[in-house]
């Protein structure tokens, strides 16, 4: 008996359950089987992908990949043909490229003439050309480039 004071209630300590650890009286057989199944599926998927890459068609036009349900034929993209630039016979190719890269309409470039002056190891190259301006009119322009002995353009002046 007690004298009217509330009786102290003793609390039981809570059990701490650690994740991924077998609880007392349980085994992790199901969890282990599931993990093994997932690993096997990943390995099988990777092996199938490797097999498809190794046995794909070696034709230049198509590649065939076989999956478990369907066969897909994907057209192989052909590499772009390298565009060969044509230069007039007496034109300095790096200067022609420089001018074309800085034009409003590079397709309208038309070479007229090129002259060279030797200045010690370097040289001065003047080129006259035609191009279409933004208004569509064909205009004649002159450009002068200063070129080092190793054919590198060191400076350009538009006249």
C-alpha positions in Angstrom: 0.0 0.0 0.0 1.0 3.5 -0.6 0.1 6.7 1.0 -1.6 8.5 -1.9 1.5 9.4 -3.8 1.5 8.2 -7.5 3.4 5.1 -8.0 6.5 5.5 -10.1 6.1 3.7 -13.5 9.2 2.2 -14.7 9.7 2.5 -18.5 11.1 -0.4 -20.4 14.1 0.5 -22.7 13.2 0.5 -26.4 14.9 -2.0 -28.6 17.1 -0.5 -31.2 16.8 -2.3 -34.5 19.7 -1.7 -36.8 18.9 -1.7 -40.5 20.2 -4.5 -42.8 21.1 -6.6 -39.7 19.4 -9.8 -39.0 17.0 -9.5 -36.1 17.2 -12.0 -33.3 15.4 -15.2 -34.5 15.3 -14.1 -38.2 17.6 -14.9 -41.0 18.3 -12.8 -44.1 17.8 -15.6 -46.6 15.1 -13.7 -48.6 17.1 -10.5 -48.5 20.3 -12.3 -49.7 18.4 -14.1 -52.5 16.9 -10.8 -53.7 20.4 -9.1 -53.7 21.9 -12.0 -55.6 19.0 -11.9 -58.2 19.6 -8.1 -58.8 23.3 -8.7 -59.2 22.7 -11.5 -61.7 20.2 -9.3 -63.7 22.7 -6.5 -63.9 25.5 -8.8 -65.1 23.2 -10.4 -67.7 22.2 -7.0 -69.0 25.8 -5.9 -69.3 26.8 -9.1 -71.0 23.9 -8.7 -73.5 25.0 -5.2 -74.3 28.6 -6.2 -74.8 27.5 -9.1 -77.0 25.4 -6.8 -79.2 28.2 -4.4 -79.7 30.6 -7.2 -80.7 28.2 -9.0 -83.0 26.5 -6.0 -84.6 26.5 -5.9 -88.4 29.8 -4.7 -89.9 28.1 -3.2 -92.9 28.8 0.5 -93.6 25.1 1.3 -94.1 23.3 -0.4 -91.1 23.9 -1.7 -87.6 21.6 -4.4 -86.2 21.0 -4.7 -82.4 19.0 -7.7 -81.1 17.0 -7.4 -78.0 14.9 -10.0 -76.3 11.7 -8.8 -78.0 12.5 -7.1 -81.3 15.3 -6.5 -83.9 15.9 -2.9 -84.8 17.9 -1.7 -87.8 19.4 1.7 -87.3 20.9 3.5 -90.3 24.5 4.3 -89.8 25.3 8.0 -90.2 27.7 8.6 -93.0 30.6 11.0 -92.2 30.4 14.3 -94.0 32.5 14.6 -97.0 35.4 16.9 -96.6 34.9 20.1 -98.6 37.8 20.9 -100.7 38.3 24.6 -101.1 39.5 25.9 -104.5 41.9 28.8 -104.7 42.7 30.9 -107.7 46.2 30.1 -109.1 48.0 33.1 -107.9 46.0 33.7 -104.6 47.6 33.3 -101.1 45.3 30.6 -99.6 45.6 31.7 -95.9 44.6 35.3 -96.9 41.6 34.0 -99.0 40.5 31.9 -96.0 40.9 34.9 -93.7 38.8 37.1 -96.0 36.1 34.5 -96.5 35.8 33.9 -92.8 35.2 37.6 -92.2 32.7 38.3 -95.0 28.9 38.8 -94.8 28.4 36.3 -97.7 31.4 34.0 -98.1 29.8 32.3 -101.1 29.9 35.5 -103.1 33.8 35.8 -102.9 35.4 36.3 -106.3 39.2 36.7 -106.5 40.4 39.4 -108.9 44.2 39.7 -108.4 47.0 39.2 -105.9 50.4 40.9 -105.7 53.3 40.3 -103.4 56.2 42.5 -102.2 59.2 41.1 -100.4 60.3 43.1 -97.3 63.3 41.4 -95.8 62.2 38.0 -94.3 58.5 39.1 -94.4 56.3 40.1 -97.3 53.3 42.2 -98.0 50.5 40.6 -100.0 47.7 42.7 -101.6 44.6 41.0 -102.8 41.7 42.5 -104.8 38.4 40.7 -104.6 34.7 41.1 -105.1 31.9 40.4 -102.7 28.2 41.1 -102.2 27.5 43.7 -99.5 24.5 43.4 -97.2 22.4 45.3 -99.8 23.2 42.6 -102.4 25.4 44.8 -104.6 28.6 43.4 -105.9 31.5 45.6 -104.7 35.3 45.4 -105.3 37.5 45.5 -102.2 41.3 45.4 -101.5 43.0 43.9 -98.5 46.7 44.0 -97.6 48.3 41.3 -95.3 51.7 41.3 -93.7 53.0 37.7 -93.7 56.1 36.3 -91.9 58.7 34.0 -93.5 56.8 30.9 -92.3 53.6 32.1 -94.1 51.7 33.2 -91.0 49.6 36.3 -91.3 50.8 38.9 -88.8 48.5 41.7 -89.7 45.7 42.7 -92.1 44.5 46.1 -93.4 41.4 46.6 -95.5 41.8 49.5 -98.0 
